[in-house]
């Protein structure tokens, strides 16, 4: 299926111009306009907040301001579950009117009910969460029947002319053969795949099933060799990011390439690691000590190989060394032989306990704005 050529050209021009400027720049705005969800996945670090915070929403105007502030050519809307947001159709239309490429991530439980509120557009993609086949996915989301609902939603959206992709997060214990067969099914359906290893969110209930870097590399090699070096399937990921997952590239992360705006503000330093919030994108870019974070620099980052940290690095590398893309297109991803040298993590600064002061601050703001309503809300720990 692939991105429309107009979008590829638009994003490509933006990336080249920004790269030549020599400054840090965002590729994709990661937007979480709410944290409330209708699932409770064990690997999620987004939903374990008190109800007053789960009830918060970014307004339409706040969402528009976020893209204007950062200037990214694309926005990925996640959460929580975005389809629970009453203004989501207007938010999507607002971004499309600004000619931003919109990826709306959903678990698909509400898609059949909500789909007619949206229209197909070359600027719009449904991204449906599927972590593998029925057994794999329903186990991941801790609820039976979600896989069938998601597959039905994929078929419905495609029948209505929408562009559809899946986002698939891989955890420790996944079976490479089963995942490869699942990818075969998605290819048959004409659905592209966004793939990433999971990240050990501090708030996630399950801390035991996140992949280490070495296991990540071995796992993805096992998967890709079952698909002709990955050439059997259509990915939305950069080919160089996929090559990185297979241990063939040595990359440092570029956390500013996918900045996160949430109900708390702009998250420091990145989408995955919440160690403070600021009110503006400028404060995020100028006030974050980026040299303090990343693999080899900070213990919490040691096992991270997630797309939102390294896709920007891969995009920059593709500009600097376009012949790498040609080699991958011709030969596929290498699944044998030595790994590329990895970053030394032995001198990374120790992880720090970061207390949830942003939670307390947000609760105080909510209480000050509506004292009576605050008292009526029951807390969920």
Residue, then its C-alpha position, 0 to 999 in steps of 0.5 A: x500500500x505505502x504512503x501516498x507519494x505526496x506525503x513521502x515528498x512532503x515529509x522528505x523535503x521537511x527532513x532534508x531541510x531540517x537536517x541541513x540546518x544542523x538543529x534538533x527537530x521533530x519528525x512526529x508529534x506524539x500526542x496523548x490527548x487523554x490517558x483514559x482507556x477501555x483496556x488495562x494491558x499489563x505492559x501499559x504505563x499510561x493508565x494507572x492514574x487517579x480518576x481525576x487525571x484519567x478524566x482530563x482531556x486536551x482540548x481541540x485548541x490545545x491539540x492544534x497549538x501543539x502541532x503549531x508549536x513543534x512544526x512536525x509534519x506528522x502526528x501520531x495520536x495515542x493515549x489511552x484510547x483516543x476514540x473516547x475523546x469526544x472532540x477526536x473527529x474535529x481534532x483529526x480534521x483540524x490536523x488534516x486542514x493544516x496538511x499534517x499526516x495523521x496516524x490515529x492509534x486505536x485498540x479498535x473496540x469502538x471503531x465500528x461505532x465511530x468510523x462514520x465520523x471520519x473520512x478517508x484522506x491521503x493525510x489520514x491513517x488508522x493504526x490498529x493495535x495488534x500484538x500478534x495473532x489471537x492468542x498473542x494479542x488477547x494475552x497482551x491486552x489481558x482480555x479475550x475477544x479483542x483480536x477478532x474485534x480488531x481484525x473486523x475493524x481492519x476489514x471494515x476500515x479498508x472496505x470504506x477506503x481508509x488507509x490502515x496499518x497495525x502497530x505491533x509491540x513485541x515482548x519477551x516470550x514472543x514466538x518468532x514463527x508465530x509472529x512471522x505467520x501473523x505478518x503473512x496474514x497482514x500482508x495478505x490483507x494489504x495492511x502495513x506493519x509498525x513494529x517495535x520492542x516494548x519499553x519497560x515503563x516504570x508504571x507498567x504492572x508487568x515489569x518481567x516481560x520487556x526485551x533486553x537489547x541482545x534478546x531484541x536483536x536475536x528475536x528480530x533476526x529470527x523473525x526477519x529470516x522467516x520473511x526473506x530478510x523482512x522483504x516478504x512484509x510491508x513495514x511503515x518503519x524505516x528499513x534502517x530502523x528494522x536493520x537496527x533491530x536486527x543488530x546490524x546498525x549502531x545507533x544512538x537515540x534522538x529523543x527529540x525527534x518524536x516529542x510527546x504532548x500529554x495532559x501534563x504538558x510536554x514530557x521530558x525527555x522523551x515519549x517513553x521516559x517521563x522525568x518532568x513536564x514543561x509548558x511549551x515545546x521551546x522549553x522542552x527543546x531548550x531546557x532538556x539536558x539531552x546529553x544526560x539521556x540515552x543508551x550508555x548515558x542513563x541506566x533507564x535507557x539501557x535496553x531501549x530500542x524503541x521506534x520513537x527513540x531510534x526512527x529519527x536516527x535511522x531517518x538521518x542516517x538514510x539522508x547521510x548514507x542513502x546507499x544503505x537503503x539501496x542495499x537493504x532493498x536489494x538484499x534484505x536485512x542480514x540475519x546471520x553473522x556478527x552484530x554491529x558493535x553496541x554502545x557501552x552501558x557500563x558507565x551509564x549514570x544510575x537510574x533516579x527515582x522520579x517521584x510523581x510530582x506532576x500528578x500532585x500538581x495536576x490534582x491540585x489544578x483540577x481541585x482548584x478549578x472544580x472543588x465540588x466535582x473533585x470531591x465526587x470523584x472516586x480514586x483508582x490507585 
